[in-house]
Amino acid sequence: MTEQHVKDIFEKRGQLEEARDLDCNACGPALVFALQVGENTFSLDLPTLLQCLYLAEQKASVPKLGAAWWNSVINHYNIGSSIRETVAGRSDNARL
């Protein structure tokens, strides 16, 4: 990914439009956020947002939430494997 592409991505910030609890056959119950960038609307589910929060914590961009909190979240949302994949797939120098 080029430096310009990375810059372009980060300049297009989404705005929260709505949040809803959804229950779909494929994904189970989850809070899903509707975000809008210009005229484009997209969704972001809570497990994905939690993965982003975990990465932010690892990079010291947010205060440590602690193992007890993460264990509770991982068990509640059953996202332990996705958190591990997130960590395994990123190095300290990783970009999008």
Phi and psi restraints in degrees (range 20) as a CNS / XPLOR table:
assign (resid 1 and name C) (resid 2 and name N)
       (resid 2 and name CA) (resid 2 and name C) 1.0 -76.7 20.0 2
assign (resid 2 and name N) (resid 2 and name CA)
       (resid 2 and name C) (resid 3 and name N) 1.0 159.0 20.0 2
assign (resid 2 and name C) (resid 3 and name N)
       (resid 3 and name CA) (resid 3 and name C) 1.0 -60.5 20.0 2
assign (resid 3 and name N) (resid 3 and name CA)
       (resid 3 and name C) (resid 4 and name N) 1.0 -38.4 20.0 2
assign (resid 3 and name C) (resid 4 and name N)
       (resid 4 and name CA) (resid 4 and name C) 1.0 -64.8 20.0 2
assign (resid 4 and name N) (resid 4 and name CA)
       (resid 4 and name C) (resid 5 and name N) 1.0 -40.9 20.0 2
assign (resid 4 and name C) (resid 5 and name N)
       (resid 5 and name CA) (resid 5 and name C) 1.0 -62.5 20.0 2
assign (resid 5 and name N) (resid 5 and name CA)
       (resid 5 and name C) (resid 6 and name N) 1.0 -42.5 20.0 2
assign (resid 5 and name C) (resid 6 and name N)
       (resid 6 and name CA) (resid 6 and name C) 1.0 -61.0 20.0 2
assign (resid 6 and name N) (resid 6 and name CA)
       (resid 6 and name C) (resid 7 and name N) 1.0 -45.4 20.0 2
assign (resid 6 and name C) (resid 7 and name N)
       (resid 7 and name CA) (resid 7 and name C) 1.0 -60.5 20.0 2
assign (resid 7 and name N) (resid 7 and name CA)
       (resid 7 and name C) (resid 8 and name N) 1.0 -44.6 20.0 2
assign (resid 7 and name C) (resid 8 and name N)
       (resid 8 and name CA) (resid 8 and name C) 1.0 -59.5 20.0 2
assign (resid 8 and name N) (resid 8 and name CA)
       (resid 8 and name C) (resid 9 and name N) 1.0 -42.1 20.0 2
assign (resid 8 and name C) (resid 9 and name N)
       (resid 9 and name CA) (resid 9 and name C) 1.0 -61.6 20.0 2
assign (resid 9 and name N) (resid 9 and name CA)
       (resid 9 and name C) (resid 10 and name N) 1.0 -46.9 20.0 2
assign (resid 9 and name C) (resid 10 and name N)
       (resid 10 and name CA) (resid 10 and name C) 1.0 -75.2 20.0 2
assign (resid 10 and name N) (resid 10 and name CA)
       (resid 10 and name C) (resid 11 and name N) 1.0 -17.0 20.0 2
assign (resid 10 and name C) (resid 11 and name N)
       (resid 11 and name CA) (resid 11 and name C) 1.0 -81.5 20.0 2
assign (resid 11 and name N) (resid 11 and name CA)
       (resid 11 and name C) (resid 12 and name N) 1.0 -14.6 20.0 2
assign (resid 11 and name C) (resid 12 and name N)
       (resid 12 and name CA) (resid 12 and name C) 1.0 -99.7 20.0 2
assign (resid 12 and name N) (resid 12 and name CA)
       (resid 12 and name C) (resid 13 and name N) 1.0 81.2 20.0 2
assign (resid 12 and name C) (resid 13 and name N)
       (resid 13 and name CA) (resid 13 and name C) 1.0 -87.6 20.0 2
assign (resid 13 and name N) (resid 13 and name CA)
       (resid 13 and name C) (resid 14 and name N) 1.0 137.6 20.0 2
assign (resid 13 and name C) (resid 14 and name N)
       (resid 14 and name CA) (resid 14 and name C) 1.0 -83.3 20.0 2
assign (resid 14 and name N) (resid 14 and name CA)
       (resid 14 and name C) (resid 15 and name N) 1.0 153.7 20.0 2
assign (resid 14 and name C) (resid 15 and name N)
       (resid 15 and name CA) (resid 15 and name C) 1.0 -115.6 20.0 2
assign (resid 15 and name N) (resid 15 and name CA)
       (resid 15 and name C) (resid 16 and name N) 1.0 137.5 20.0 2
assign (resid 15 and name C) (resid 16 and name N)
       (resid 16 and name CA) (resid 16 and name C) 1.0 -68.4 20.0 2
assign (resid 16 and name N) (resid 16 and name CA)
       (resid 16 and name C) (resid 17 and name N) 1.0 125.2 20.0 2
assign (resid 16 and name C) (resid 17 and name N)
       (resid 17 and name CA) (resid 17 and name C) 1.0 -103.4 20.0 2
assign (resid 17 and name N) (resid 17 and name CA)
       (resid 17 and name C) (resid 18 and name N) 1.0 -37.5 20.0 2
assign (resid 17 and name C) (resid 18 and name N)
       (resid 18 and name CA) (resid 18 and name C) 1.0 -166.9 20.0 2
assign (resid 18 and name N) (resid 18 and name CA)
       (resid 18 and name C) (resid 19 and name N) 1.0 157.1 20.0 2
assign (resid 18 and name C) (resid 19 and name N)
       (resid 19 and name CA) (resid 19 and name C) 1.0 -135.9 20.0 2
assign (resid 19 and name N) (resid 19 and name CA)
       (resid 19 and name C) (resid 20 and name N) 1.0 134.3 20.0 2
assign (resid 19 and name C) (resid 20 and name N)
       (resid 20 and name CA) (resid 20 and name C) 1.0 -138.8 20.0 2
assign (resid 20 and name N) (resid 20 and name CA)
       (resid 20 and name C) (resid 21 and name N) 1.0 147.4 20.0 2
assign (resid 20 and name C) (resid 21 and name N)
       (resid 21 and name CA) (resid 21 and name C) 1.0 -82.8 20.0 2
assign (resid 21 and name N) (resid 21 and name CA)
       (resid 21 and name C) (resid 22 and name N) 1.0 124.8 20.0 2
assign (resid 21 and name C) (resid 22 and name N)
       (resid 22 and name CA) (resid 22 and name C) 1.0 -120.6 20.0 2
assign (resid 22 and name N) (resid 22 and name CA)
       (resid 22 and name C) (resid 23 and name N) 1.0 153.6 20.0 2
assign (resid 22 and name C) (resid 23 and name N)
       (resid 23 and name CA) (resid 23 and name C) 1.0 -133.7 20.0 2
assign (resid 23 and name N) (resid 23 and name CA)
       (resid 23 and name C) (resid 24 and name N) 1.0 104.3 20.0 2
assign (resid 23 and name C) (resid 24 and name N)
       (resid 24 and name CA) (resid 24 and name C) 1.0 -111.7 20.0 2
assign (resid 24 and name N) (resid 24 and name CA)
       (resid 24 and name C) (resid 25 and name N) 1.0 154.3 20.0 2
assign (resid 24 and name C) (resid 25 and name N)
       (resid 25 and name CA) (resid 25 and name C) 1.0 -61.1 20.0 2
assign (resid 25 and name N) (resid 25 and name CA)
       (resid 25 and name C) (resid 26 and name N) 1.0 -38.2 20.0 2
assign (resid 25 and name C) (resid 26 and name N)
       (resid 26 and name CA) (resid 26 and name C) 1.0 -80.2 20.0 2
assign (resid 26 and name N) (resid 26 and name CA)
       (resid 26 and name C) (resid 27 and name N) 1.0 -33.7 20.0 2
assign (resid 26 and name C) (resid 27 and name N)
       (resid 27 and name CA) (resid 27 and name C) 1.0 -114.3 20.0 2
assign (resid 27 and name N) (resid 27 and name CA)
       (resid 27 and name C) (resid 28 and name N) 1.0 -10.5 20.0 2
assign (resid 27 and name C) (resid 28 and name N)
       (resid 28 and name CA) (resid 28 and name C) 1.0 76.8 20.0 2
assign (resid 28 and name N) (resid 28 and name CA)
       (resid 28 and name C) (resid 29 and name N) 1.0 -172.8 20.0 2
assign (resid 28 and name C) (resid 29 and name N)
       (resid 29 and name CA) (resid 29 and name C) 1.0 -72.6 20.0 2
assign (resid 29 and name N) (resid 29 and name CA)
       (resid 29 and name C) (resid 30 and name N) 1.0 137.8 20.0 2
assign (resid 29 and name C) (resid 30 and name N)
       (resid 30 and name CA) (resid 30 and name C) 1.0 -161.6 20.0 2
assign (resid 30 and name N) (resid 30 and name CA)
       (resid 30 and name C) (resid 31 and name N) 1.0 148.0 20.0 2
assign (resid 30 and name C) (resid 31 and name N)
       (resid 31 and name CA) (resid 31 and name C) 1.0 -80.6 20.0 2
assign (resid 31 and name N) (resid 31 and name CA)
       (resid 31 and name C) (resid 32 and name N) 1.0 127.9 20.0 2
assign (resid 31 and name C) (resid 32 and name N)
       (resid 32 and name CA) (resid 32 and name C) 1.0 -121.4 20.0 2
assign (resid 32 and name N) (resid 32 and name CA)
       (resid 32 and name C) (resid 33 and name N) 1.0 132.1 20.0 2
assign (resid 32 and name C) (resid 33 and name N)
       (resid 33 and name CA) (resid 33 and name C) 1.0 -101.5 20.0 2
assign (resid 33 and name N) (resid 33 and name CA)
       (resid 33 and name C) (resid 34 and name N) 1.0 135.3 20.0 2
assign (resid 33 and name C) (resid 34 and name N)
       (resid 34 and name CA) (resid 34 and name C) 1.0 -96.6 20.0 2
assign (resid 34 and name N) (resid 34 and name CA)
       (resid 34 and name C) (resid 35 and name N) 1.0 124.8 20.0 2
assign (resid 34 and name C) (resid 35 and name N)
       (resid 35 and name CA) (resid 35 and name C) 1.0 -118.6 20.0 2
assign (resid 35 and name N) (resid 35 and name CA)
       (resid 35 and name C) (resid 36 and name N) 1.0 151.0 20.0 2
assign (resid 35 and name C) (resid 36 and name N)
       (resid 36 and name CA) (resid 36 and name C) 1.0 -131.5 20.0 2
assign (resid 36 and name N) (resid 36 and name CA)
       (resid 36 and name C) (resid 37 and name N) 1.0 134.6 20.0 2
assign (resid 36 and name C) (resid 37 and name N)
       (resid 37 and name CA) (resid 37 and name C) 1.0 -125.3 20.0 2
assign (resid 37 and name N) (resid 37 and name CA)
       (resid 37 and name C) (resid 38 and name N) 1.0 109.6 20.0 2
assign (resid 37 and name C) (resid 38 and name N)
       (resid 38 and name CA) (resid 38 and name C) 1.0 59.8 20.0 2
assign (resid 38 and name N) (resid 38 and name CA)
       (resid 38 and name C) (resid 39 and name N) 1.0 -123.2 20.0 2
assign (resid 38 and name C) (resid 39 and name N)
       (resid 39 and name CA) (resid 39 and name C) 1.0 -96.3 20.0 2
assign (resid 39 and name N) (resid 39 and name CA)
       (resid 39 and name C) (resid 40 and name N) 1.0 -0.2 20.0 2
assign (resid 39 and name C) (resid 40 and name N)
       (resid 40 and name CA) (resid 40 and name C) 1.0 -93.5 20.0 2
assign (resid 40 and name N) (resid 40 and name CA)
       (resid 40 and name C) (resid 41 and name N) 1.0 130.8 20.0 2
assign (resid 40 and name C) (resid 41 and name N)
       (resid 41 and name CA) (resid 41 and name C) 1.0 -116.3 20.0 2
assign (resid 41 and name N) (resid 41 and name CA)
       (resid 41 and name C) (resid 42 and name N) 1.0 139.3 20.0 2
assign (resid 41 and name C) (resid 42 and name N)
       (resid 42 and name CA) (resid 42 and name C) 1.0 -145.9 20.0 2
assign (resid 42 and name N) (resid 42 and name CA)
       (resid 42 and name C) (resid 43 and name N) 1.0 169.5 20.0 2
assign (resid 42 and name C) (resid 43 and name N)
       (resid 43 and name CA) (resid 43 and name C) 1.0 -116.7 20.0 2
assign (resid 43 and name N) (resid 43 and name CA)
       (resid 43 and name C) (resid 44 and name N) 1.0 157.4 20.0 2
assign (resid 43 and name C) (resid 44 and name N)
       (resid 44 and name CA) (resid 44 and name C) 1.0 -141.4 20.0 2
assign (resid 44 and name N) (resid 44 and name CA)
       (resid 44 and name C) (resid 45 and name N) 1.0 121.1 20.0 2
assign (resid 44 and name C) (resid 45 and name N)
       (resid 45 and name CA) (resid 45 and name C) 1.0 -87.3 20.0 2
assign (resid 45 and name N) (resid 45 and name CA)
       (resid 45 and name C) (resid 46 and name N) 1.0 161.3 20.0 2
assign (resid 45 and name C) (resid 46 and name N)
       (resid 46 and name CA) (resid 46 and name C) 1.0 -61.3 20.0 2
assign (resid 46 and name N) (resid 46 and name CA)
       (resid 46 and name C) (resid 47 and name N) 1.0 -41.9 20.0 2
assign (resid 46 and name C) (resid 47 and name N)
       (resid 47 and name CA) (resid 47 and name C) 1.0 -57.7 20.0 2
assign (resid 47 and name N) (resid 47 and name CA)
       (resid 47 and name C) (resid 48 and name N) 1.0 -38.5 20.0 2
assign (resid 47 and name C) (resid 48 and name N)
       (resid 48 and name CA) (resid 48 and name C) 1.0 -67.4 20.0 2
assign (resid 48 and name N) (resid 48 and name CA)
       (resid 48 and name C) (resid 49 and name N) 1.0 -40.6 20.0 2
assign (resid 48 and name C) (resid 49 and name N)
       (resid 49 and name CA) (resid 49 and name C) 1.0 -62.1 20.0 2
assign (resid 49 and name N) (resid 49 and name CA)
       (resid 49 and name C) (resid 50 and name N) 1.0 -38.7 20.0 2
assign (resid 49 and name C) (resid 50 and name N)
       (resid 50 and name CA) (resid 50 and name C) 1.0 -65.9 20.0 2
assign (resid 50 and name N) (resid 50 and name CA)
       (resid 50 and name C) (resid 51 and name N) 1.0 -36.4 20.0 2
assign (resid 50 and name C) (resid 51 and name N)
       (resid 51 and name CA) (resid 51 and name C) 1.0 -61.1 20.0 2
assign (resid 51 and name N) (resid 51 and name CA)
       (resid 51 and name C) (resid 52 and name N) 1.0 -42.0 20.0 2
assign (resid 51 and name C) (resid 52 and name N)
       (resid 52 and name CA) (resid 52 and name C) 1.0 -63.5 20.0 2
assign (resid 52 and name N) (resid 52 and name CA)
       (resid 52 and name C) (resid 53 and name N) 1.0 -41.9 20.0 2
assign (resid 52 and name C) (resid 53 and name N)
       (resid 53 and name CA) (resid 53 and name C) 1.0 -62.3 20.0 2
assign (resid 53 and name N) (resid 53 and name CA)
       (resid 53 and name C) (resid 54 and name N) 1.0 -40.4 20.0 2
assign (resid 53 and name C) (resid 54 and name N)
       (resid 54 and name CA) (resid 54 and name C) 1.0 -61.4 20.0 2
assign (resid 54 and name N) (resid 54 and name CA)
       (resid 54 and name C) (resid 55 and name N) 1.0 -44.5 20.0 2
assign (resid 54 and name C) (resid 55 and name N)
       (resid 55 and name CA) (resid 55 and name C) 1.0 -63.2 20.0 2
assign (resid 55 and name N) (resid 55 and name CA)
       (resid 55 and name C) (resid 56 and name N) 1.0 -39.9 20.0 2
assign (resid 55 and name C) (resid 56 and name N)
       (resid 56 and name CA) (resid 56 and name C) 1.0 -62.4 20.0 2
assign (resid 56 and name N) (resid 56 and name CA)
       (resid 56 and name C) (resid 57 and name N) 1.0 -40.2 20.0 2
assign (resid 56 and name C) (resid 57 and name N)
       (resid 57 and name CA) (resid 57 and name C) 1.0 -64.1 20.0 2
assign (resid 57 and name N) (resid 57 and name CA)
       (resid 57 and name C) (resid 58 and name N) 1.0 -43.3 20.0 2
assign (resid 57 and name C) (resid 58 and name N)
       (resid 58 and name CA) (resid 58 and name C) 1.0 -63.3 20.0 2
assign (resid 58 and name N) (resid 58 and name CA)
       (resid 58 and name C) (resid 59 and name N) 1.0 -30.6 20.0 2
assign (resid 58 and name C) (resid 59 and name N)
       (resid 59 and name CA) (resid 59 and name C) 1.0 -92.8 20.0 2
assign (resid 59 and name N) (resid 59 and name CA)
       (resid 59 and name C) (resid 60 and name N) 1.0 9.7 20.0 2
assign (resid 59 and name C) (resid 60 and name N)
       (resid 60 and name CA) (resid 60 and name C) 1.0 60.5 20.0 2
assign (resid 60 and name N) (resid 60 and name CA)
       (resid 60 and name C) (resid 61 and name N) 1.0 30.2 20.0 2
assign (resid 60 and name C) (resid 61 and name N)
       (resid 61 and name CA) (resid 61 and name C) 1.0 -85.6 20.0 2
assign (resid 61 and name N) (resid 61 and name CA)
       (resid 61 and name C) (resid 62 and name N) 1.0 -18.3 20.0 2
assign (resid 61 and name C) (resid 62 and name N)
       (resid 62 and name CA) (resid 62 and name C) 1.0 -133.4 20.0 2
assign (resid 62 and name N) (resid 62 and name CA)
       (resid 62 and name C) (resid 63 and name N) 1.0 157.5 20.0 2
assign (resid 62 and name C) (resid 63 and name N)
       (resid 63 and name CA) (resid 63 and name C) 1.0 -62.7 20.0 2
assign (resid 63 and name N) (resid 63 and name CA)
       (resid 63 and name C) (resid 64 and name N) 1.0 153.3 20.0 2
assign (resid 63 and name C) (resid 64 and name N)
       (resid 64 and name CA) (resid 64 and name C) 1.0 -58.8 20.0 2
assign (resid 64 and name N) (resid 64 and name CA)
       (resid 64 and name C) (resid 65 and name N) 1.0 135.0 20.0 2
assign (resid 64 and name C) (resid 65 and name N)
       (resid 65 and name CA) (resid 65 and name C) 1.0 -95.3 20.0 2
assign (resid 65 and name N) (resid 65 and name CA)
       (resid 65 and name C) (resid 66 and name N) 1.0 -19.1 20.0 2
assign (resid 65 and name C) (resid 66 and name N)
       (resid 66 and name CA) (resid 66 and name C) 1.0 92.2 20.0 2
assign (resid 66 and name N) (resid 66 and name CA)
       (resid 66 and name C) (resid 67 and name N) 1.0 151.1 20.0 2
assign (resid 66 and name C) (resid 67 and name N)
       (resid 67 and name CA) (resid 67 and name C) 1.0 -63.2 20.0 2
assign (resid 67 and name N) (resid 67 and name CA)
       (resid 67 and name C) (resid 68 and name N) 1.0 -38.8 20.0 2
assign (resid 67 and name C) (resid 68 and name N)
       (resid 68 and name CA) (resid 68 and name C) 1.0 -62.7 20.0 2
assign (resid 68 and name N) (resid 68 and name CA)
       (resid 68 and name C) (resid 69 and name N) 1.0 -42.0 20.0 2
assign (resid 68 and name C) (resid 69 and name N)
       (resid 69 and name CA) (resid 69 and name C) 1.0 -64.6 20.0 2
assign (resid 69 and name N) (resid 69 and name CA)
       (resid 69 and name C) (resid 70 and name N) 1.0 -48.0 20.0 2
assign (resid 69 and name C) (resid 70 and name N)
       (resid 70 and name CA) (resid 70 and name C) 1.0 -63.4 20.0 2
assign (resid 70 and name N) (resid 70 and name CA)
       (resid 70 and name C) (resid 71 and name N) 1.0 -40.5 20.0 2
assign (resid 70 and name C) (resid 71 and name N)
       (resid 71 and name CA) (resid 71 and name C) 1.0 -61.0 20.0 2
assign (resid 71 and name N) (resid 71 and name CA)
       (resid 71 and name C) (resid 72 and name N) 1.0 -40.3 20.0 2
assign (resid 71 and name C) (resid 72 and name N)
       (resid 72 and name CA) (resid 72 and name C) 1.0 -63.6 20.0 2
assign (resid 72 and name N) (resid 72 and name CA)
       (resid 72 and name C) (resid 73 and name N) 1.0 -44.4 20.0 2
assign (resid 72 and name C) (resid 73 and name N)
       (resid 73 and name CA) (resid 73 and name C) 1.0 -65.6 20.0 2
assign (resid 73 and name N) (resid 73 and name CA)
       (resid 73 and name C) (resid 74 and name N) 1.0 -45.8 20.0 2
assign (resid 73 and name C) (resid 74 and name N)
       (resid 74 and name CA) (resid 74 and name C) 1.0 -60.3 20.0 2
assign (resid 74 and name N) (resid 74 and name CA)
       (resid 74 and name C) (resid 75 and name N) 1.0 -43.1 20.0 2
assign (resid 74 and name C) (resid 75 and name N)
       (resid 75 and name CA) (resid 75 and name C) 1.0 -70.2 20.0 2
assign (resid 75 and name N) (resid 75 and name CA)
       (resid 75 and name C) (resid 76 and name N) 1.0 -40.9 20.0 2
assign (resid 75 and name C) (resid 76 and name N)
       (resid 76 and name CA) (resid 76 and name C) 1.0 -64.7 20.0 2
assign (resid 76 and name N) (resid 76 and name CA)
       (resid 76 and name C) (resid 77 and name N) 1.0 -44.4 20.0 2
assign (resid 76 and name C) (resid 77 and name N)
       (resid 77 and name CA) (resid 77 and name C) 1.0 -99.3 20.0 2
assign (resid 77 and name N) (resid 77 and name CA)
       (resid 77 and name C) (resid 78 and name N) 1.0 -1.4 20.0 2
assign (resid 77 and name C) (resid 78 and name N)
       (resid 78 and name CA) (resid 78 and name C) 1.0 53.2 20.0 2
assign (resid 78 and name N) (resid 78 and name CA)
       (resid 78 and name C) (resid 79 and name N) 1.0 50.1 20.0 2
assign (resid 78 and name C) (resid 79 and name N)
       (resid 79 and name CA) (resid 79 and name C) 1.0 -116.1 20.0 2
assign (resid 79 and name N) (resid 79 and name CA)
       (resid 79 and name C) (resid 80 and name N) 1.0 19.1 20.0 2
assign (resid 79 and name C) (resid 80 and name N)
       (resid 80 and name CA) (resid 80 and name C) 1.0 -56.7 20.0 2
assign (resid 80 and name N) (resid 80 and name CA)
       (resid 80 and name C) (resid 81 and name N) 1.0 -43.4 20.0 2
assign (resid 80 and name C) (resid 81 and name N)
       (resid 81 and name CA) (resid 81 and name C) 1.0 -67.2 20.0 2
assign (resid 81 and name N) (resid 81 and name CA)
       (resid 81 and name C) (resid 82 and name N) 1.0 -38.0 20.0 2
assign (resid 81 and name C) (resid 82 and name N)
       (resid 82 and name CA) (resid 82 and name C) 1.0 -70.4 20.0 2
assign (resid 82 and name N) (resid 82 and name CA)
       (resid 82 and name C) (resid 83 and name N) 1.0 -33.1 20.0 2
assign (resid 82 and name C) (resid 83 and name N)
       (resid 83 and name CA) (resid 83 and name C) 1.0 -66.2 20.0 2
assign (resid 83 and name N) (resid 83 and name CA)
       (resid 83 and name C) (resid 84 and name N) 1.0 -44.6 20.0 2
assign (resid 83 and name C) (resid 84 and name N)
       (resid 84 and name CA) (resid 84 and name C) 1.0 -61.8 20.0 2
assign (resid 84 and name N) (resid 84 and name CA)
       (resid 84 and name C) (resid 85 and name N) 1.0 -41.1 20.0 2
assign (resid 84 and name C) (resid 85 and name N)
       (resid 85 and name CA) (resid 85 and name C) 1.0 -64.3 20.0 2
assign (resid 85 and name N) (resid 85 and name CA)
       (resid 85 and name C) (resid 86 and name N) 1.0 -38.8 20.0 2
assign (resid 85 and name C) (resid 86 and name N)
       (resid 86 and name CA) (resid 86 and name C) 1.0 -60.5 20.0 2
assign (resid 86 and name N) (resid 86 and name CA)
       (resid 86 and name C) (resid 87 and name N) 1.0 -46.6 20.0 2
assign (resid 86 and name C) (resid 87 and name N)
       (resid 87 and name CA) (resid 87 and name C) 1.0 -67.0 20.0 2
assign (resid 87 and name N) (resid 87 and name CA)
       (resid 87 and name C) (resid 88 and name N) 1.0 -43.7 20.0 2
assign (resid 87 and name C) (resid 88 and name N)
       (resid 88 and name CA) (resid 88 and name C) 1.0 -67.7 20.0 2
assign (resid 88 and name N) (resid 88 and name CA)
       (resid 88 and name C) (resid 89 and name N) 1.0 -30.3 20.0 2
assign (resid 88 and name C) (resid 89 and name N)
       (resid 89 and name CA) (resid 89 and name C) 1.0 -87.3 20.0 2
assign (resid 89 and name N) (resid 89 and name CA)
       (resid 89 and name C) (resid 90 and name N) 1.0 -1.0 20.0 2
assign (resid 89 and name C) (resid 90 and name N)
       (resid 90 and name CA) (resid 90 and name C) 1.0 -124.4 20.0 2
assign (resid 90 and name N) (resid 90 and name CA)
       (resid 90 and name C) (resid 91 and name N) 1.0 137.9 20.0 2
assign (resid 90 and name C) (resid 91 and name N)
       (resid 91 and name CA) (resid 91 and name C) 1.0 -104.9 20.0 2
assign (resid 91 and name N) (resid 91 and name CA)
       (resid 91 and name C) (resid 92 and name N) 1.0 173.2 20.0 2
assign (resid 91 and name C) (resid 92 and name N)
       (resid 92 and name CA) (resid 92 and name C) 1.0 -60.6 20.0 2
assign (resid 92 and name N) (resid 92 and name CA)
       (resid 92 and name C) (resid 93 and name N) 1.0 -27.8 20.0 2
assign (resid 92 and name C) (resid 93 and name N)
       (resid 93 and name CA) (resid 93 and name C) 1.0 -98.7 20.0 2
assign (resid 93 and name N) (resid 93 and name CA)
       (resid 93 and name C) (resid 94 and name N) 1.0 8.2 20.0 2
assign (resid 93 and name C) (resid 94 and name N)
       (resid 94 and name CA) (resid 94 and name C) 1.0 -67.7 20.0 2
assign (resid 94 and name N) (resid 94 and name CA)
       (resid 94 and name C) (resid 95 and name N) 1.0 143.4 20.0 2
assign (resid 94 and name C) (resid 95 and name N)
       (resid 95 and name CA) (resid 95 and name C) 1.0 -121.0 20.0 2
assign (resid 95 and name N) (resid 95 and name CA)
       (resid 95 and name C) (resid 96 and name N) 1.0 177.2 20.0 2
